[in-house]
Amino acid sequence: MATITRRSALTRLAGCAAVAAWPRRSRGAAPRRPNLLLVITDQQFADALSCRMGSQWLRTPAMDELAARGRLFTRAYAANPLCMPQRNAMFTGLYPHQTRVTRNESPPGGLDLRRCVSLGTHFARGGYQTAYSGKWHLCFDARDHAAHGFQQMLPLGKGPYDTRVADAAIGFLDSRPTQPWLLVTSFLNPHNVCEWARRLAGRQQTLNCGEIGEPPALDQLPPAPLNLDPPRDEPDGLTLLRRGYHAAAAFPVGDFTADDWRRHRWGWYRMIELVDAELARVLAALRRSGQEQDTVVIFTSDHGECAGAHRFNQKTVFYEESARVPFVMAWPDRIQPGTCDRLLNTGVDLLPTMLAAADQAAPAELPGRNALPLALGQPVADWPTHLVAQNDLAQAGLVDGLKPTMAGRMVVSARHKYCLYSRGQQRESLVDLRADPGETRDLARAPAQRATLLHHRALLAAFARQHDDRLSAALLADEVKPIPFQATADGR
């Protein structure tokens, strides 16, 4: 009860801060609540912006412009680096183990709509006009407006997918709604990098967001990642998992050379540029509509893309390239430009943050925190110093008749990352992100790091108790004893 009371008080304080920042129409008039534009890309690593990595290989002027005039969170992580679990977390404010969406599939019996209340529903109940354009990949029935709360599911026309998503969003903005609105613009790219990898492996694949041409000569390609090789001393289960990924039809990258990964990165960067151009069109429409000053723009991605880091492509694993995502909040004259290095869990912190911007109290049972004060540059003394992410790592193919899938948990603290897996002889990993940002050496078995390892075990145990995460508790049981893979193992 004390926790709920504390969070409610924090929510009220944050709401006051947001109200103080609202634009006023005239002296004595009630402030107009801001509009909210939530922009989501698919499969974009946090540092895959030209304002973060330089413009030699990638140019993202629209994303850079948002980051330049807003608050860029440099340590934002997905609650689960996989599409459906993360998106359902973002839209309900609940951890994946709470929604029961832990893989790219609906849970048995579907979502519990009494507990899993959608972002759209919260805003519709709060008097907002709600609209959605683009990729769905949520367990809410898109046809059931009463279930998800989006009054307008904007129809898409013809052409490249993300162009149609932008066109629909622009049409909504051009209609100049008279009441405060929430618009979700959910792009697909750079997700086409999945098809691109298969094309590089010799398969026929269509890029439904638009073609990008052929890779140029080697001297014009970006370099291979510095952390191309697997980490030293990594858990044996992760080594086996990599073999299983390379054996799966969806991940034909096991034979990629360093030059192949350079071609892969070249294509991924082009896809980010394609979606950046569509974002630029949406932002131009917002400006043209005269509503930019009254609109909070939030830009993020559902998860990252390894793009060769440790010889993985796509997502799911807990490496930085997969789990850390861009997160920008921009609000003219209210959010001052800058960066924030506080840890942010985009799966559970997004909804409370958006509700605070709209002066709506987040339900006390939501586990996340409102990050609006951080975006406004206000001091927040008790912001969490660690976060937890989850994944089932369930997409591998067969290796010697075995499907090497295993559930896992990740704890990120100020300096370290700790991971714990459900299978393997050595089920833990620990890296020093400050000294080794590329995660090239696993320290879990280093005697000098024993105290740090035990500390992170304790953090995960506290999370398990606080949020009834029974899998975390089970993984920690009996001091993390080895659990071998079995022929019928499904990772649970």
Backbone hydrogen bonds, N-H to C=O, Kabsch-Sander energy under -0.5 kcal/mol:
donor,donor_aa,acceptor,acceptor_aa,energy
5,T,1,M,-2.4
6,R,2,A,-2.4
7,R,3,T,-2.5
8,S,4,I,-2.4
9,A,5,T,-2.1
10,L,6,R,-2.3
11,T,7,R,-2.4
12,R,8,S,-2.2
13,L,9,A,-2.3
14,A,10,L,-2.5
15,G,11,T,-2.5
16,C,12,R,-2.1
17,A,13,L,-2.0
18,A,14,A,-2.3
19,V,15,G,-2.6
20,A,16,C,-2.3
21,A,17,A,-1.0
21,A,18,A,-0.6
22,W,18,A,-0.6
22,W,19,V,-1.2
29,A,26,S,-2.0
32,R,23,P,-1.1
33,R,31,P,-0.5
35,N,294,D,-3.0
36,L,181,W,-2.7
37,L,296,V,-2.7
38,L,36,L,-0.6
38,L,183,L,-2.4
39,V,37,L,-0.6
39,V,298,I,-3.3
40,I,38,L,-0.5
40,I,185,T,-2.3
41,T,300,T,-2.2
42,D,189,N,-1.4
43,Q,41,T,-0.5
43,Q,303,H,-0.6
44,Q,303,H,-1.7
46,A,324,R,-1.6
48,A,45,F,-1.8
49,L,47,D,-1.8
52,R,49,L,-1.5
53,M,49,L,-2.4
54,G,50,S,-1.7
64,D,60,T,-2.7
65,E,61,P,-2.2
66,L,62,A,-1.9
67,A,63,M,-2.4
68,A,64,D,-2.5
69,R,65,E,-1.6
70,G,66,L,-0.9
71,R,329,M,-3.2
72,L,70,G,-0.6
72,L,338,G,-2.4
73,F,71,R,-0.6
73,F,327,F,-2.9
74,T,72,L,-0.7
74,T,340,C,-2.3
75,R,340,C,-0.6
76,A,73,F,-0.5
76,A,325,V,-0.5
77,Y,344,L,-3.0
78,A,323,A,-2.6
82,L,80,N,-2.6
86,Q,82,L,-2.3
87,R,83,C,-2.9
88,N,84,M,-2.4
89,A,85,P,-1.6
90,M,86,Q,-2.8
91,F,87,R,-2.1
92,T,88,N,-1.0
93,G,89,A,-2.7
98,Q,95,Y,-1.4
99,T,95,Y,-2.0
100,R,96,P,-1.9
101,V,96,P,-0.7
102,T,100,R,-1.0
105,E,103,R,-2.2
110,G,107,P,-2.7
113,L,111,L,-1.1
115,R,112,D,-1.2
116,C,112,D,-3.4
117,V,115,R,-1.3
118,S,147,A,-0.5
119,L,91,F,-1.2
121,T,148,H,-0.7
122,H,118,S,-2.2
123,F,119,L,-2.0
124,A,120,G,-2.6
125,R,121,T,-2.6
126,G,122,H,-1.1
127,G,124,A,-1.5
128,Y,123,F,-2.6
129,Q,180,P,-2.6
130,T,128,Y,-0.5
131,A,182,L,-2.4
132,Y,152,Q,-2.4
133,S,184,V,-2.6
135,K,186,S,-2.3
142,A,140,F,-0.6
144,D,141,D,-1.9
145,H,143,R,-1.1
147,A,144,D,-1.0
148,H,144,D,-1.5
149,G,145,H,-2.7
151,Q,149,G,-0.8
152,Q,130,T,-1.5
153,M,151,Q,-0.5
154,L,132,Y,-2.3
154,L,152,Q,-0.9
161,Y,208,N,-2.6
164,R,160,P,-2.0
165,V,161,Y,-2.0
166,A,162,D,-2.4
167,D,163,T,-2.6
168,A,164,R,-2.3
169,A,165,V,-2.1
170,I,166,A,-2.9
171,G,167,D,-2.4
172,F,168,A,-1.8
173,L,169,A,-2.3
174,D,170,I,-2.9
175,S,171,G,-0.9
175,S,172,F,-0.7
176,R,173,L,-1.5
182,L,129,Q,-2.9
183,L,36,L,-2.6
184,V,131,A,-2.2
185,T,38,L,-3.2
185,T,183,L,-0.6
186,S,133,S,-3.2
186,S,184,V,-0.6
187,F,40,I,-2.5
187,F,185,T,-0.8
191,H,188,L,-1.7
193,V,190,P,-1.9
194,C,191,H,-2.4
196,W,192,N,-2.3
197,A,193,V,-2.2
198,R,194,C,-1.4
199,R,195,E,-2.4
200,L,196,W,-2.6
201,A,197,A,-1.2
202,G,199,R,-2.0
203,R,198,R,-2.3
205,Q,203,R,-0.7
208,N,206,T,-0.8
210,G,207,L,-1.7
220,Q,217,A,-2.2
221,L,218,L,-1.7
228,L,225,P,-1.0
232,R,440,T,-2.7
234,E,231,P,-1.1
237,G,426,Q,-0.5
239,T,235,P,-1.6
240,L,236,D,-2.2
241,L,237,G,-2.4
242,R,238,L,-2.2
243,R,239,T,-1.5
244,G,240,L,-2.1
245,Y,241,L,-2.5
246,H,242,R,-2.5
247,A,243,R,-1.2
248,A,244,G,-0.7
248,A,245,Y,-1.2
251,F,248,A,-1.4
253,V,251,F,-2.1
256,F,253,V,-1.8
261,W,257,T,-2.1
262,R,258,A,-1.5
263,R,259,D,-2.1
264,H,260,D,-2.4
265,R,261,W,-2.5
266,W,262,R,-2.2
267,G,263,R,-2.1
268,W,264,H,-2.2
269,Y,265,R,-2.6
270,R,266,W,-1.7
271,M,267,G,-1.9
272,I,268,W,-1.9
273,E,269,Y,-2.0
274,L,270,R,-2.0
275,V,271,M,-2.0
276,D,272,I,-2.2
277,A,273,E,-1.9
278,E,274,L,-1.4
279,L,275,V,-2.4
280,A,276,D,-2.4
281,R,277,A,-1.4
282,V,278,E,-1.8
283,L,279,L,-2.7
284,A,280,A,-2.2
285,A,281,R,-2.0
286,L,282,V,-2.2
287,R,283,L,-2.2
288,R,284,A,-2.6
289,S,285,A,-1.9
290,G,287,R,-1.3
291,Q,286,L,-1.4
292,E,286,L,-0.6
294,D,291,Q,-0.7
295,T,292,E,-1.6
296,V,35,N,-2.9
297,V,295,T,-0.6
297,V,330,A,-2.9
298,I,37,L,-2.8
298,I,296,V,-0.5
299,F,328,V,-2.4
300,T,39,V,-2.3
301,S,326,P,-0.7
302,D,41,T,-1.6
304,G,322,S,-3.1
305,E,321,E,-1.5
306,C,314,Q,-2.7
308,G,312,F,-2.5
309,A,306,C,-2.0
310,H,227,N,-3.0
311,R,308,G,-2.6
312,F,309,A,-1.4
316,T,81,P,-2.9
317,V,315,K,-1.7
322,S,319,Y,-1.4
323,A,319,Y,-2.4
324,R,320,E,-2.7
325,V,76,A,-2.4
328,V,299,F,-2.4
329,M,71,R,-2.0
330,A,297,V,-2.7
334,R,331,W,-2.2
335,I,331,W,-2.4
336,Q,334,R,-0.7
338,G,67,A,-0.5
338,G,70,G,-1.9
340,C,72,L,-2.4
344,L,75,R,-2.1
346,T,77,Y,-2.4
346,T,344,L,-0.8
347,G,77,Y,-0.6
348,V,345,N,-0.6
349,D,345,N,-3.1
350,L,346,T,-0.6
353,T,349,D,-1.6
354,M,350,L,-2.5
355,L,351,L,-2.6
356,A,352,P,-2.0
357,A,353,T,-1.8
358,A,354,M,-1.3
359,D,356,A,-1.7
360,Q,355,L,-3.1
366,L,363,P,-1.9
368,G,93,G,-0.5
371,A,349,D,-0.5
371,A,369,R,-0.6
375,A,371,A,-2.1
376,L,372,L,-2.4
377,G,374,L,-1.2
378,Q,373,P,-2.9
383,W,380,V,-1.0
387,L,412,V,-2.0
389,A,410,M,-2.3
390,Q,79,A,-2.6
391,N,408,G,-1.8
392,D,102,T,-0.7
397,G,244,G,-3.3
399,V,402,L,-3.2
402,L,399,V,-1.5
405,T,403,K,-2.1
406,M,392,D,-0.6
406,M,393,L,-1.0
407,A,491,G,-1.7
408,G,391,N,-2.8
409,R,420,L,-2.1
410,M,389,A,-2.5
411,V,418,Y,-3.2
412,V,387,L,-2.3
413,S,411,V,-0.5
413,S,416,H,-2.9
414,A,385,T,-0.5
417,K,431,V,-2.1
418,Y,411,V,-3.0
419,C,429,S,-2.2
420,L,409,R,-2.4
421,Y,427,R,-2.4
422,S,407,A,-2.0
424,G,483,I,-3.4
427,R,425,Q,-0.6
429,S,419,C,-2.2
431,V,417,K,-2.2
433,L,415,R,-1.9
433,L,431,V,-0.9
434,R,415,R,-0.9
436,D,432,D,-2.8
439,E,436,D,-2.2
442,D,232,R,-2.7
443,L,430,L,-3.8
446,A,443,L,-1.9
449,Q,446,A,-1.9
450,R,447,P,-1.5
453,L,449,Q,-2.6
454,L,450,R,-2.5
455,H,451,A,-2.2
456,H,452,T,-2.0
457,R,453,L,-2.0
458,A,454,L,-2.1
459,L,455,H,-1.9
460,L,456,H,-2.1
461,A,457,R,-2.4
462,A,458,A,-2.3
463,F,459,L,-2.0
464,A,460,L,-2.5
465,R,461,A,-1.9
466,Q,462,A,-2.5
467,H,463,F,-2.6
468,D,464,A,-0.6
468,D,465,R,-0.5
469,D,464,A,-1.5
470,R,468,D,-1.3
473,A,469,D,-1.8
474,A,470,R,-2.3
475,L,471,L,-2.8
476,L,472,S,-1.7
477,A,473,A,-0.8
477,A,474,A,-0.6
479,E,476,L,-1.0
480,V,476,L,-0.5
480,V,477,A,-0.8
481,K,477,A,-0.7
483,I,424,G,-2.2
489,A,486,Q,-1.8
